[in-house]
């Protein structure tokens, strides 16, 4: 039997940090979507594209405690969630028992080829180093059917790393990247997507420190 390769250190760090903060994170960000009309508008556009394409399962990839998954469900999508953190998945299952959540990695999604009618990567790619993000985008392309949309959201920047040592009331160690939207768009194109829309908005203090970026793309056919 081949030995199992250990997870990259950054993946272990991310999982550990989100396991630590899962319950407090869910409480602190639970109403954030209600206070962001632009986020709701973009999610609504994403939902319209999925429904126009004939509907089908939609993956919230990096779903955290499921707050966006349940919003997609309200919008009429057949939404389910996948997250690296077992702690986050436990919280999501308790809060939204009518929805499906499972543990999984963006780099190796536990999904068949071409099975999704849409996918959301809502601030979930930010903890993957930029040099490994092409593999994540390729994995997203693998699980989407041709013509299906992918909506990504992330903090915008010049691919500079940020190290968080305190978050949601806990001492943690968590690295993230403020991602260059032009670089992300190029890598999405290389992975087999057509980028259809880009939105860049100014930060909303006090929580946000940088611009926020959104890319809407469709799986090329």
N, C-alpha and C positions, 0 to 999 in steps of 0.2 A: 504494500500500500504506500502511495506517495505521501510524504509528510505534508501536513497542512501549513501553508505559508502564514506567518503571523500577520495580523492587521498592521497597516502603517501606523506609526506613532501618532500622527495627527488625527486619524480616525478614532483611535482609542481615547485620545484627549477629548475629542468632540463628544463621543458617547458618554464618557464619564461626567463631563461638565453638564450635559443636558439631563442625565439621570439625577444629578445632584439638585438641579433647580426646577425639575419638572412641575412639582405641585405649585410652587410660588410663581413660576413663569405663567402657568395657566391662570392664576388669579389676577396677576398684574396686567396681562395683555388681553384678558377675556373680552373687554369692550372696545378694544382699539379700532376694530373695523367700523364700528358705529360712528366713530369720530373722524373717519377718513373717506369723504365722498369720492375722491379720485380713485382710491383703491377699489371701492365698491363698483364704480363705473367700469374700470378695467376688467374686473372679474365678471361683470355683467356682459361685457363685449365678448370675453372668452366663452362664456356660457352660450351666448347666441351663436357663436361659430360652431361650437360642438353640436348644438341642436340642429343647426342648418345642415350639418354633415351627416345627419341620420342618427345621432345620439349613440349610446354605448357606454362602456365603463370608462371612467375618468380617474386617473391617479393623481392624488395630492402627494407629491414626492418630497419627503421631508416635512411631514404634516404636523410635527410637534404635537400639541394637545388636541388637535382636531378642530380648532376654531374656524379655519378656512374650509376644511372639508365639509363641515355642517352647513356653511354658507353656500357652498356649491350644491349641496343637497336641496336647500331651500330654493335655489334657482332652477331646480328641475333636473339636475344632472345625477347620473348613477355614480356617485362619488365614493371613493374609498381612500384610505390613507396608508402610507408606508413611512416609517421613520427608523433611523439608526438607533435611537435610544429606547430601550425597553421601558424605562420609566415614563417617557412621554407617551408611548403606546398604551401603557396601563391607565394613565390619566385619561387619554382619549376614549378608551373603551368604557370607563366608568361614566364619563360625561355624556357620551353619545352612543349608548348601547345598541341603537338601531342601525349604526353604520359599522363597516368592516375596517379594522386597522390591523396591521401586521408589522413586525420588525423586519427591516431590510436595508440594504446599502444602495445608494445612488449609483455606485460603481458596478454593482452586480444585482440588478433588480430581479426579484423572484416572480417574473412575469414572462409570458410567452411572446414570441415575435409578433408584432403587428396587431396586438390585441386591444389596444386602447384607442378610444375615440377622442381623447384629449389628455394632456398632462400639465400639471402645475408644478413649478419649481420656485416656491415663494420664500425667498431668503434662505434657501437650503443649499445652494451651491457655494455660498460665501465661505464655508469652512474647508473647502477643498482647494489646495494650492493651485494657482493658475496653470502651472505646467501639467497638472493632472485633470483639469477641467475638460479638455477635449474628449477624454474617455467617458466622462459623465454625459456630455452632450450626445456622444455616439450611442450610449446606452439608452438615453431618452428616445433617440431616433429609432432604435431597434424595436422598442415596445409600442410605438405609435403606428397606426395604419396610415397609408398615403393620404395626404390632405388634412390630417388631424392637427389641431393647433397645440402649441406649447407656449405657455406664458411664464416668463421668468421675471423675478423681482430681486433687486439687490442694491446695496449701497454703492454709489458710483465714486470712482476715483481713478488713480493711476496704477492700480494693482498693488497698492501699498498694504503691507500687513498691519494688523492691529492685534495687540495682545490684551485680553481682558483678564484681570485678576480678581474682579469682584463683579457679581451680577445677580440680580433678583434676590438680594439679601444673603448671598452665600459667597464664600471664598472659593474661587475656581481658577483654572488655567484653561483659557480658550482662545485660539487664534482664528482670526477671520481676515478677509481681504476686501478692500474697497475696489471694486472691479471696473476696468475700463470698458465702457459700453461698446466702443468700436472693436476692441479685441474680442469681446464676447460675440458680437455679431459675426465677425469673420469665422470664429470657431464654430458657431452654429451653422453657418453656410457650409463649412468644410465637413460637418457631420451629416449633412443631407437635409438641411432646412432652408426654406425661403423666409427671410425676415421681412415681415409685412408692416410693422409699426414699431417706433421707438418713442418712449416718453421719458423725459427727464424733468423732475420737479425739485424745487428748493426744499431744504430741510425744514421741518416743523419743530421748533424748540418746545420744551427743553430736552426731549428724548433723542431727537435726531441731530447728528453732528455733521452729516454730509448730505449731498444730493442723493435722491433716490431714483433708480433707473428701472424701467420696465421694457422688456422686449417681447413682442408677440410674433411668433413664427409658425409656419406650417410645415409638416413633413412633406418633402418633395416626393413626387410620385412616380 
